[in-house]
Amino acid sequence: MDHQFTEIIDLPPLQELMDSLHRMTGIPAAIMAPDGAILLNSGWPAVCELYHKRHPEKPKRCFPREAFSETASCLPVAGGWLESRCQNDLTDYGFPVTINEVPVAMVLVGPFLLQPATPEQLAIGAEATGVTPEKYLELIAEVAIIPQERVGYMLDFYASLVKLLTELALQSARHQDAQRAAERSESRFRDLFTLAADGIAIIGLNGKILEVNPTMCKLLGYPHQEFLAGKLEDYVVSERVDQIPVRIRQVIEEGQSLFETTLQHRADFSIPVEIRGRTIMFDEQRVILGQVRDLTDRKRSETALRESEERFRGIFEDAGVGMALTLRNGRFAQVNPEFCRFLGYSREELLALTVEQVTFPEDRPLTAQLLQQAIAGERSVVNTEKRYLHKNGNTVWGRVTALYELSGEASQPVSVAMVQDITAQKLAQEAVQESEATLKSILLAVPMSVGLVHDRVFSWVNHWMVDELGYSEQDLIGQSARMLYVSDAEFERVGNVKYGQLARQPMGEAQTRFKCKDGHIIDVLLRSVPINPEDLGAGVIFTALNISEITNVGKELREAFDQAETARQQMNAILRSITAGLMVIDLHGQVSMANPATEGLLAQEPAAMIGKPVADVMDHPEFLEKVRLALIGSEERSPIELSLPGRDADRDMILQVKVAAVKELQGGVRGAVAILRDVTREHEINQLKDEFISTAAHELRTPMTSILGYTELMLDKLEGFDVDQLREFLQIVFERSEALSQIISDMLDLSRVQSGRLISLEKFPGDLASLIRQILTSYEYNKAGCEIQLDIQGDPPLLLFDPRKMTQVFDNLLSNAIKFSQRGGKVDISLQVAPEEVTVAVADQGMGMTPSQIERVFDKFYRVDYSNTAISGLGLGMTLVRSIIEGHGGRIWVDSEVGVGTTVYFTLPGIPRDEEV
């Protein structure tokens, strides 16, 4: 605490002491304050007064004020003294008077001369003071001259004076500090005594009332002075008077007592009270402090209390809320048992801690800010809610009311705080918030329109509704739902239906039509559930399912929706309808939900997955790492592709998986959701395209190489070949060109099929059996040595077909049959006649195909993969064969078995009788 010299030292007696010293020694002396003011002065020479009168701009005391903080203009000398000289060569010595190492004054000895003035000094001094040399000599003669060798003795003498002043100042300062502390303690006592919510009475050991607080007066209706005229038993109902002497004796013998009694109000009605009595010292005598609590309302005091003397410890210790007194540095000065229970520490443990150490880390900046505002005088009372760290590591909540008083020393408490335990309330609030966040996350994730209305005015909508209707959130929020209905009458009808249902049951449902922003109309199924069934004004959550595409299905869909009993069942029904696999994983890494589509992808029933660790359902490291990242809140959502065993033994399934975190409103993670999609077909198509490009390049390059080679050979050595050789070479070039033309023709035909057009056909009436025989002549001596047999049953009718395209069909089928047959195998061609059509079958005894290969045999670019074969081709043959047959109005199919062989069947329609001619 800062002290002023004039407050702690009585100046008049000190002035007399200094005057006496001057008379005895002839040496001037003074006392200077830290601001440079001269507090006392004894024997100041007239020459100095004359000089300062002529020079008012100069300080009235030549000893520098800066000497309190620095000695740059002073010369330190022995014993801690500072030496300073003025322009007249007069010398001053200064020594600080300190309290707790803080200077409060400076004792100055001087000015005096160390030696007689020289003529030059006299002339300079006369000019500076504005007097004649003679007058200046007369003035300077009054100044004491102390030789340098005697200065040390003089300073030793005055050092004793400084020591005396320092001790006197220190004693006075301590006395003032103690007095101030007592005043603060008394002030705190009076504040607590006056403001206490309970009645307080100080009672003599003989039962006489010595003092009461205003609450006590208000409790019984008596004025203060009238209260002090009686004894405690005067205010107790007659039937309980005998109780008082017994209780007073108990307090005197045991130091305290707690009992219930009944007091008599001045208005002649009784008040049941609880009295807690204990002995204290009051005005240097032992008395009883009685705390009187009105049991009618049983209200406990929440008034902020400061550190009190021992006589008020009962109030502090027995408070029903946590109470703590803190110092300026944040350390606890005192805590009550309730505060210890609240944080789980003993009293001794808390007194060794600070407010910051028991405050939750995220709340420490706010706590520090409130303290700084109190220190700056911006607030004296703080009301807030904050988190504390319990000794067991848990977080507890407290509602804090703190009163700050900053006038005391650093060792005195600066605040008294009351802390009410509100942990249970906060946990309940957080549970509600988490529940709301979970619900909102689900509502955002549900692939259907969801919203919240108050009195049928939109308060919130999810992005599905925005996307479905084409409106922005700004278009909808705050607007009446009437804007979506096709008419006002329909709006009223739906409202009457749904809200009429909600008056009788938990959920309302209606089917209606909504207008989208672009004007088109959609059919929707509305379902509404109130947030509070007792108060529809609290809001209604609704779902709007677009049923436009399935309106015609009608009855079955409506019956399915009617069977839904709760909003959760409705949500599950929607999730079950999603074609992609969907799996929800909780924070423990266990599957909490899976839709039916997941069963088809993972070959596991959804019910069997529930409750299992996700690693037991899909044990794939890359997938499990994605789940781990999502459960810790990662925003990484890029899909991954996994290769899993497919439904067919010879074909793996490529599964695209996207994992995302499910977050609550406050940002916390509630789990993860995995979307599973079978992309095997997409991969196969991409692979087929790549293979086609490679194969097409190879198939085109082979004939082109021969063409270029023979052409170049003939150009280089044309004169060296005879006609037969040239004819042979040109024949080879022609054959290769014809093969190249066929490849290009196939690709053009495929292009027509791809664009949705039929292959161009030039159909003529003809004999299919004759065409087959003609085609077989070119396969009589095939490279594989296969035997080809033709079986024609019945008399084939005249058919309408394109001979060139049908030749292409048989070339493809026979070529495939021979390619995939073992050497020396057998190929059978049969033709069966029916009244309306002719069925042709081409059968081989080759490798055969699996069911999955049969399923894809007509796909573009598809080539059956046999690792032990090197069969060429673009994979377009069977695609074109099917297009040609279907272009003729026929059908085509394949029957095959691995290791047995393959049979390709196709039909051609006969010519109607009325068209045969």
FENSUL-V539130 format. One record per residue. RES is the residue in three letters. BURIAL is I if it has 16 or more other ideal C-beta (glycine too) atoms within 10 Angstrom, else O. D_LAST is the distance of its C-alpha to the last C-alpha in Angstrom with 1 decimal. Layout:
# FENSUL-V539130
((RES/BURIAL/D_LAST) (RES/BURIAL/D_LAST))
This chain:
# FENSUL-V539130
((MET/O/131.2) (ASP/O/132.8) (HIS/I/136.5) (GLN/O/138.7) (PHE/I/142.2) (THR/O/143.8) (GLU/O/142.2) (ILE/I/143.6) (ILE/I/147.0) (ASP/O/149.7) (LEU/O/150.7) (PRO/O/154.2) (PRO/O/155.9) (LEU/I/154.1) (GLN/O/155.5) (GLU/O/159.0) (LEU/I/158.5) (MET/I/157.4) (ASP/O/160.3) (SER/O/162.7) (LEU/I/161.3) (HIS/I/161.6) (ARG/O/165.2) (MET/O/166.0) (THR/I/164.1) (GLY/O/163.8) (ILE/I/160.1) (PRO/I/157.5) (ALA/I/154.5) (ALA/I/151.4) (ILE/I/148.2) (MET/I/144.9) (ALA/I/141.6) (PRO/I/138.2) (ASP/O/137.4) (GLY/I/140.6) (ALA/O/142.7) (ILE/O/146.4) (LEU/I/147.1) (LEU/I/150.8) (ASN/I/153.2) (SER/I/156.8) (GLY/I/159.1) (TRP/I/156.6) (PRO/I/158.7) (ALA/O/159.4) (VAL/I/158.3) (CYS/I/154.7) (GLU/O/154.8) (LEU/I/156.1) (TYR/I/153.4) (HIS/I/150.5) (LYS/O/152.0) (ARG/O/151.8) (HIS/O/148.3) (PRO/O/146.4) (GLU/O/143.1) (LYS/O/144.3) (PRO/O/143.8) (LYS/O/146.8) (ARG/I/147.0) (CYS/I/146.7) (PHE/I/145.3) (PRO/I/141.5) (ARG/I/139.2) (GLU/O/136.6) (ALA/I/138.9) (PHE/I/137.2) (SER/O/134.0) (GLU/O/135.0) (THR/O/138.1) (ALA/O/137.1) (SER/O/140.1) (CYS/I/142.5) (LEU/O/144.2) (PRO/O/144.0) (VAL/O/147.4) (ALA/O/148.7) (GLY/O/148.2) (GLY/O/145.1) (TRP/I/146.9) (LEU/I/145.3) (GLU/I/147.6) (SER/I/147.0) (ARG/I/149.1) (CYS/I/149.3) (GLN/O/150.2) (ASN/I/153.9) (ASP/I/153.8) (LEU/I/154.3) (THR/I/152.8) (ASP/I/150.9) (TYR/I/149.8) (GLY/I/147.1) (PHE/I/146.1) (PRO/I/143.1) (VAL/I/143.5) (THR/O/140.3) (ILE/I/138.9) (ASN/O/136.2) (GLU/O/136.0) (VAL/O/135.3) (PRO/O/138.0) (VAL/I/139.4) (ALA/I/142.4) (MET/I/144.3) (VAL/I/148.2) (LEU/I/149.6) (VAL/I/153.1) (GLY/I/154.5) (PRO/I/154.7) (PHE/I/157.7) (LEU/I/158.7) (LEU/I/158.8) (GLN/O/161.5) (PRO/O/163.7) (ALA/I/161.9) (THR/O/162.5) (PRO/O/163.6) (GLU/O/160.1) (GLN/I/158.6) (LEU/I/161.1) (ALA/O/160.3) (ILE/I/156.5) (GLY/I/157.1) (ALA/I/159.4) (GLU/O/156.8) (ALA/I/154.0) (THR/I/156.0) (GLY/O/157.4) (VAL/I/161.1) (THR/O/164.1) (PRO/O/164.6) (GLU/O/167.7) (LYS/O/165.9) (TYR/I/163.1) (LEU/O/165.7) (GLU/O/167.1) (LEU/I/163.7) (ILE/I/162.6) (ALA/O/165.9) (GLU/O/164.8) (VAL/I/161.9) (ALA/I/162.7) (ILE/O/162.7) (ILE/I/161.6) (PRO/O/161.7) (GLN/O/158.6) (GLU/O/160.4) (ARG/O/161.1) (VAL/I/157.6) (GLY/O/156.4) (TYR/O/159.2) (MET/I/158.4) (LEU/I/154.6) (ASP/O/155.4) (PHE/O/157.4) (TYR/I/154.7) (ALA/I/152.1) (SER/O/153.8) (LEU/I/153.5) (VAL/I/149.7) (LYS/O/149.4) (LEU/O/151.3) (LEU/I/149.1) (THR/I/145.9) (GLU/O/147.1) (LEU/O/148.0) (ALA/I/144.7) (LEU/I/142.8) (GLN/O/144.7) (SER/I/144.2) (ALA/I/140.5) (ARG/O/140.1) (HIS/O/142.0) (GLN/O/139.8) (ASP/O/136.6) (ALA/O/137.9) (GLN/O/138.8) (ARG/O/135.4) (ALA/O/133.7) (ALA/O/135.8) (GLU/O/134.9) (ARG/I/131.2) (SER/I/131.6) (GLU/O/133.5) (SER/O/130.9) (ARG/I/128.1) (PHE/I/130.1) (ARG/O/130.6) (ASP/I/127.0) (LEU/I/125.8) (PHE/I/128.6) (THR/O/127.9) (LEU/O/124.1) (ALA/I/123.6) (ALA/O/121.4) (ASP/I/123.7) (GLY/I/127.2) (ILE/I/129.8) (ALA/I/133.5) (ILE/I/136.3) (ILE/I/138.9) (GLY/I/142.3) (LEU/O/143.2) (ASN/O/145.2) (GLY/O/142.1) (LYS/O/143.0) (ILE/I/140.1) (LEU/O/140.7) (GLU/I/137.4) (VAL/I/134.1) (ASN/I/131.0) (PRO/O/129.4) (THR/I/126.7) (MET/I/129.5) (CYS/I/131.2) (LYS/O/127.9) (LEU/I/127.2) (LEU/I/130.4) (GLY/O/131.1) (TYR/I/134.5) (PRO/O/135.8) (HIS/O/136.5) (GLN/O/140.3) (GLU/O/140.5) (PHE/I/138.3) (LEU/O/140.9) (ALA/O/143.7) (GLY/O/142.7) (LYS/O/141.7) (LEU/I/138.4) (GLU/I/139.4) (ASP/O/140.1) (TYR/I/136.4) (VAL/I/135.4) (VAL/O/135.1) (SER/O/138.1) (GLU/O/136.5) (ARG/I/135.4) (VAL/O/138.6) (ASP/O/139.9) (GLN/I/136.9) (ILE/I/137.8) (PRO/O/141.1) (VAL/O/139.3) (ARG/I/136.5) (ILE/I/138.8) (ARG/O/140.8) (GLN/O/137.6) (VAL/I/136.6) (ILE/O/140.1) (GLU/O/140.1) (GLU/O/136.4) (GLY/O/135.5) (GLN/O/132.7) (SER/I/131.5) (LEU/O/128.3) (PHE/I/128.6) (GLU/O/127.4) (THR/I/129.7) (THR/O/129.8) (LEU/I/131.3) (GLN/I/132.7) (HIS/O/131.4) (ARG/O/133.9) (ALA/O/132.1) (ASP/O/132.9) (PHE/O/129.6) (SER/O/129.0) (ILE/I/126.5) (PRO/O/125.4) (VAL/I/125.7) (GLU/O/125.5) (ILE/I/128.4) (ARG/I/128.3) (GLY/I/131.8) (ARG/I/133.1) (THR/I/136.3) (ILE/I/136.4) (MET/O/139.1) (PHE/I/139.6) (ASP/O/142.4) (GLU/O/144.0) (GLN/O/144.2) (ARG/O/142.1) (VAL/I/140.1) (ILE/I/137.0) (LEU/I/133.7) (GLY/I/131.8) (GLN/I/128.1) (VAL/I/127.3) (ARG/I/123.7) (ASP/I/122.6) (LEU/O/120.7) (THR/O/119.5) (ASP/O/116.6) (ARG/O/116.7) (LYS/O/115.7) (ARG/O/116.2) (SER/I/117.5) (GLU/O/115.1) (THR/I/117.7) (ALA/I/117.7) (LEU/I/120.9) (ARG/I/122.8) (GLU/I/125.0) (SER/I/127.8) (GLU/O/131.2) (GLU/O/131.7) (ARG/I/132.5) (PHE/I/128.9) (ARG/I/127.2) (GLY/I/126.6) (ILE/I/124.4) (PHE/I/122.5) (GLU/O/122.2) (ASP/O/121.1) (ALA/I/118.5) (GLY/O/115.2) (VAL/I/113.2) (GLY/I/113.4) (MET/I/116.1) (ALA/I/117.0) (LEU/I/119.5) (THR/I/118.5) (LEU/I/120.4) (ARG/I/119.5) (ASN/O/118.0) (GLY/I/115.6) (ARG/O/117.5) (PHE/I/118.1) (ALA/I/121.8) (GLN/I/121.4) (VAL/I/118.6) (ASN/I/118.8) (PRO/O/117.5) (GLU/I/114.4) (PHE/I/113.4) (CYS/I/113.9) (ARG/O/111.8) (PHE/I/109.1) (LEU/I/108.8) (GLY/I/109.8) (TYR/I/112.8) (SER/O/116.5) (ARG/O/118.9) (GLU/O/120.2) (GLU/O/116.8) (LEU/I/115.9) (LEU/O/119.2) (ALA/O/118.3) (LEU/O/114.9) (THR/O/113.8) (VAL/I/111.5) (GLU/O/109.0) (GLN/O/108.9) (VAL/I/107.9) (THR/I/105.5) (PHE/O/101.7) (PRO/O/101.0) (GLU/O/98.6) (ASP/I/101.2) (ARG/O/104.1) (PRO/O/103.5) (LEU/O/103.6) (THR/I/106.8) (ALA/O/108.4) (GLN/O/107.4) (LEU/I/109.0) (LEU/I/112.2) (GLN/O/112.4) (GLN/O/112.0) (ALA/I/114.8) (ILE/O/117.0) (ALA/O/116.4) (GLY/O/117.5) (GLU/O/114.1) (ARG/O/114.0) (SER/O/116.4) (VAL/O/114.0) (VAL/I/110.7) (ASN/O/108.1) (THR/O/105.0) (GLU/O/102.8) (LYS/I/102.4) (ARG/I/101.5) (TYR/I/104.1) (LEU/I/103.9) (HIS/O/105.1) (LYS/O/107.1) (ASN/O/104.3) (GLY/O/101.8) (ASN/O/100.1) (THR/O/99.7) (VAL/I/101.6) (TRP/I/101.6) (GLY/I/104.8) (ARG/I/105.6) (VAL/I/108.5) (THR/I/111.3) (ALA/I/113.8) (LEU/I/117.0) (TYR/I/118.3) (GLU/I/122.0) (LEU/O/122.6) (SER/O/126.3) (GLY/I/127.5) (GLU/O/128.0) (ALA/O/125.2) (SER/O/126.6) (GLN/I/126.3) (PRO/I/123.1) (VAL/I/121.1) (SER/I/118.6) (VAL/I/118.4) (ALA/I/114.9) (MET/I/113.5) (VAL/I/110.2) (GLN/I/108.3) (ASP/I/105.8) (ILE/I/102.4) (THR/I/100.3) (ALA/O/98.8) (GLN/O/97.8) (LYS/I/96.2) (LEU/O/94.3) (ALA/O/92.9) (GLN/O/92.0) (GLU/O/90.3) (ALA/O/88.4) (VAL/O/87.1) (GLN/O/86.2) (GLU/O/84.4) (SER/O/82.5) (GLU/O/81.6) (ALA/I/80.6) (THR/I/78.4) (LEU/O/76.8) (LYS/I/76.2) (SER/I/74.7) (ILE/I/72.3) (LEU/I/71.4) (LEU/O/70.7) (ALA/I/68.6) (VAL/I/66.6) (PRO/O/63.1) (MET/I/63.2) (SER/I/65.2) (VAL/I/68.8) (GLY/I/71.8) (LEU/I/75.3) (VAL/I/76.3) (HIS/O/79.7) (ASP/O/79.5) (ARG/I/75.8) (VAL/O/76.7) (PHE/I/75.2) (SER/O/77.8) (TRP/I/75.5) (VAL/I/71.8) (ASN/I/70.1) (HIS/O/67.8) (TRP/I/64.6) (MET/I/65.3) (VAL/I/66.0) (ASP/O/62.7) (GLU/I/60.7) (LEU/I/62.0) (GLY/O/62.6) (TYR/I/66.3) (SER/O/69.1) (GLU/O/72.0) (GLN/O/74.2) (ASP/O/71.8) (LEU/I/72.1) (ILE/O/75.6) (GLY/O/78.0) (GLN/O/75.4) (SER/O/74.6) (ALA/I/71.3) (ARG/O/70.6) (MET/O/69.0) (LEU/I/66.0) (TYR/I/65.1) (VAL/O/62.7) (SER/O/65.5) (ASP/O/69.1) (ALA/O/68.3) (GLU/I/66.1) (PHE/I/68.9) (GLU/O/71.4) (ARG/O/69.1) (VAL/I/68.5) (GLY/I/72.2) (ASN/O/73.2) (VAL/I/70.8) (LYS/I/71.7) (TYR/I/75.4) (GLY/O/75.6) (GLN/I/74.1) (LEU/I/76.6) (ALA/O/79.5) (ARG/O/78.5) (GLN/O/76.8) (PRO/O/76.6) (MET/I/73.3) (GLY/I/71.5) (GLU/I/67.7) (ALA/I/65.4) (GLN/I/61.8) (THR/I/61.5) (ARG/I/59.9) (PHE/I/61.5) (LYS/I/61.1) (CYS/O/60.7) (LYS/O/62.4) (ASP/O/59.2) (GLY/O/58.5) (HIS/O/55.8) (ILE/O/56.4) (ILE/I/56.3) (ASP/O/56.8) (VAL/I/59.8) (LEU/I/61.7) (LEU/I/65.4) (ARG/I/68.1) (SER/I/71.8) (VAL/I/74.8) (PRO/I/78.4) (ILE/O/80.7) (ASN/O/83.5) (PRO/O/82.5) (GLU/O/85.9) (ASP/O/85.5) (LEU/I/82.1) (GLY/O/83.9) (ALA/O/84.1) (GLY/I/80.4) (VAL/I/77.0) (ILE/I/74.5) (PHE/I/70.9) (THR/I/67.4) (ALA/I/64.3) (LEU/I/61.1) (ASN/I/57.9) (ILE/I/55.5) (SER/O/53.0) (GLU/O/50.2) (ILE/O/50.8) (THR/O/51.7) (ASN/O/48.5) (VAL/O/49.4) (GLY/O/52.4) (LYS/O/54.1) (GLU/O/54.1) (LEU/I/55.5) (ARG/I/58.2) (GLU/O/59.2) (ALA/O/59.5) (PHE/O/61.8) (ASP/O/63.8) (GLN/O/64.6) (ALA/I/66.4) (GLU/O/70.1) (THR/O/71.7) (ALA/I/70.9) (ARG/O/71.0) (GLN/O/68.3) (GLN/I/66.2) (MET/I/66.7) (ASN/O/65.8) (ALA/O/62.6) (ILE/I/61.7) (LEU/I/62.6) (ARG/O/60.5) (SER/O/57.4) (ILE/O/57.8) (THR/O/55.1) (ALA/O/57.5) (GLY/I/60.2) (LEU/I/63.6) (MET/I/66.9) (VAL/I/70.3) (ILE/I/73.4) (ASP/I/76.9) (LEU/O/80.1) (HIS/O/80.8) (GLY/I/77.5) (GLN/I/76.0) (VAL/I/72.6) (SER/I/73.1) (MET/I/69.5) (ALA/I/65.9) (ASN/I/62.6) (PRO/O/59.8) (ALA/I/57.8) (THR/I/60.6) (GLU/I/59.9) (GLY/O/56.4) (LEU/I/58.0) (LEU/I/61.2) (ALA/O/60.1) (GLN/I/63.1) (GLU/O/63.4) (PRO/I/65.0) (ALA/O/67.7) (ALA/O/68.7) (MET/I/69.2) (ILE/O/71.6) (GLY/O/75.2) (LYS/O/74.4) (PRO/O/75.6) (VAL/I/72.8) (ALA/O/73.4) (ASP/O/72.4) (VAL/I/69.1) (MET/I/68.2) (ASP/O/70.6) (HIS/O/69.7) (PRO/O/72.7) (GLU/O/71.0) (PHE/I/69.8) (LEU/I/73.3) (GLU/O/74.9) (LYS/I/72.8) (VAL/I/73.9) (ARG/O/77.5) (LEU/I/77.4) (ALA/I/75.8) (LEU/I/78.5) (ILE/O/81.2) (GLY/O/79.7) (SER/O/77.9) (GLU/O/75.6) (GLU/O/73.4) (ARG/O/69.9) (SER/O/67.7) (PRO/O/64.9) (ILE/O/65.0) (GLU/O/62.2) (LEU/I/62.8) (SER/O/60.9) (LEU/I/60.7) (PRO/O/59.1) (GLY/I/55.6) (ARG/O/53.8) (ASP/O/52.1) (ALA/O/54.5) (ASP/O/53.0) (ARG/O/52.8) (ASP/O/55.8) (MET/I/55.8) (ILE/I/57.1) (LEU/I/59.0) (GLN/I/60.2) (VAL/I/63.5) (LYS/O/65.5) (VAL/I/68.9) (ALA/I/71.0) (ALA/I/74.4) (VAL/I/74.8) (LYS/I/77.8) (GLU/I/80.1) (LEU/O/81.4) (GLN/O/84.5) (GLY/O/82.5) (GLY/O/83.2) (VAL/I/80.4) (ARG/I/79.2) (GLY/I/76.7) (ALA/I/73.5) (VAL/I/69.8) (ALA/I/67.1) (ILE/I/63.4) (LEU/I/61.1) (ARG/I/57.5) (ASP/I/55.0) (VAL/O/54.0) (THR/I/52.6) (ARG/O/49.1) (GLU/O/50.5) (HIS/I/52.4) (GLU/I/49.5) (ILE/O/47.4) (ASN/O/50.2) (GLN/O/50.7) (LEU/I/47.0) (LYS/O/47.2) (ASP/O/50.3) (GLU/I/48.7) (PHE/I/45.6) (ILE/O/47.7) (SER/O/49.7) (THR/I/46.7) (ALA/I/44.7) (ALA/O/47.8) (HIS/O/48.1) (GLU/I/44.5) (LEU/I/44.5) (ARG/O/48.0) (THR/O/47.2) (PRO/I/44.7) (MET/O/46.6) (THR/O/49.8) (SER/I/48.3) (ILE/I/47.0) (LEU/O/50.3) (GLY/O/52.3) (TYR/I/50.6) (THR/O/50.5) (GLU/O/54.2) (LEU/O/55.0) (MET/I/53.3) (LEU/O/55.0) (ASP/O/58.4) (LYS/O/58.4) (LEU/O/55.8) (GLU/O/58.2) (GLY/O/59.0) (PHE/O/55.5) (ASP/O/53.9) (VAL/O/50.3) (ASP/O/49.0) (GLN/O/50.6) (LEU/O/49.2) (ARG/O/45.7) (GLU/O/46.2) (PHE/I/47.4) (LEU/O/44.7) (GLN/O/42.1) (ILE/O/43.7) (VAL/I/43.8) (PHE/O/40.0) (GLU/O/39.2) (ARG/I/41.4) (SER/O/40.0) (GLU/O/36.5) (ALA/I/37.7) (LEU/I/39.4) (SER/O/36.3) (GLN/O/34.4) (ILE/I/37.2) (ILE/O/37.1) (SER/O/33.3) (ASP/I/33.7) (MET/I/36.4) (LEU/O/34.4) (ASP/I/31.5) (LEU/I/34.2) (SER/O/35.6) (ARG/O/32.3) (VAL/I/32.2) (GLN/O/35.9) (SER/O/35.5) (GLY/O/32.8) (ARG/O/29.8) (LEU/O/26.7) (ILE/I/26.3) (SER/O/24.3) (LEU/O/20.9) (GLU/O/18.5) (LYS/O/15.4) (PHE/O/12.7) (PRO/O/10.2) (GLY/O/12.6) (ASP/O/14.8) (LEU/I/17.6) (ALA/I/19.9) (SER/O/19.9) (LEU/I/20.9) (ILE/I/23.6) (ARG/O/25.1) (GLN/O/25.2) (ILE/I/27.0) (LEU/I/29.4) (THR/O/30.8) (SER/O/32.6) (TYR/I/34.2) (GLU/O/35.4) (TYR/O/38.9) (ASN/I/39.3) (LYS/O/42.9) (ALA/I/43.3) (GLY/O/42.6) (CYS/I/40.2) (GLU/O/38.2) (ILE/I/34.4) (GLN/O/32.5) (LEU/O/28.8) (ASP/O/27.9) (ILE/I/24.3) (GLN/O/24.1) (GLY/O/21.3) (ASP/O/18.0) (PRO/I/16.4) (PRO/I/12.8) (LEU/O/10.5) (LEU/I/12.1) (LEU/I/12.1) (PHE/I/15.7) (ASP/I/18.3) (PRO/I/19.6) (ARG/O/23.0) (LYS/I/23.6) (MET/I/22.5) (THR/O/24.9) (GLN/I/27.5) (VAL/I/27.0) (PHE/I/27.6) (ASP/I/30.4) (ASN/I/32.1) (LEU/I/31.8) (LEU/I/32.8) (SER/O/35.6) (ASN/I/37.0) (ALA/I/36.8) (ILE/I/38.8) (LYS/I/41.2) (PHE/I/42.3) (SER/I/42.5) (GLN/O/45.6) (ARG/O/45.9) (GLY/O/44.5) (GLY/I/42.4) (LYS/I/39.1) (VAL/I/35.7) (ASP/I/33.0) (ILE/I/29.2) (SER/I/27.3) (LEU/I/23.6) (GLN/I/23.1) (VAL/O/19.9) (ALA/O/19.8) (PRO/O/17.4) (GLU/O/16.8) (GLU/I/17.7) (VAL/I/19.1) (THR/I/22.9) (VAL/I/24.5) (ALA/I/28.4) (VAL/I/30.7) (ALA/I/34.2) (ASP/I/37.5) (GLN/I/41.1) (GLY/I/42.7) (MET/I/45.0) (GLY/I/43.0) (MET/I/43.5) (THR/O/45.6) (PRO/O/44.1) (SER/O/45.2) (GLN/I/43.5) (ILE/I/40.2) (GLU/O/40.6) (ARG/O/40.8) (VAL/I/38.5) (PHE/I/35.9) (ASP/O/38.7) (LYS/I/39.0) (PHE/I/41.6) (TYR/I/42.2) (ARG/I/43.2) (VAL/I/44.4) (ASP/O/48.1) (TYR/O/49.4) (SER/O/52.9) (ASN/O/52.9) (THR/O/49.8) (ALA/O/49.3) (ILE/O/45.5) (SER/O/44.4) (GLY/I/41.6) (LEU/I/41.3) (GLY/I/40.1) (LEU/I/36.9) (GLY/I/34.4) (MET/I/33.6) (THR/I/33.6) (LEU/I/30.9) (VAL/I/28.9) (ARG/I/28.9) (SER/I/27.9) (ILE/I/24.9) (ILE/I/23.7) (GLU/O/24.3) (GLY/I/22.5) (HIS/I/19.4) (GLY/O/20.1) (GLY/I/21.8) (ARG/O/25.3) (ILE/I/28.0) (TRP/O/31.5) (VAL/I/34.3) (ASP/O/36.5) (SER/I/39.7) (GLU/O/43.3) (VAL/O/46.1) (GLY/O/47.1) (VAL/O/44.2) (GLY/I/41.1) (THR/I/38.1) (THR/I/34.5) (VAL/I/31.8) (TYR/I/28.7) (PHE/I/25.6) (THR/I/22.2) (LEU/I/18.7) (PRO/O/16.3) (GLY/I/13.1) (ILE/O/9.7) (PRO/O/9.7) (ARG/O/7.9) (ASP/O/7.2) (GLU/O/5.6) (GLU/O/3.8) (VAL/O/0.0))
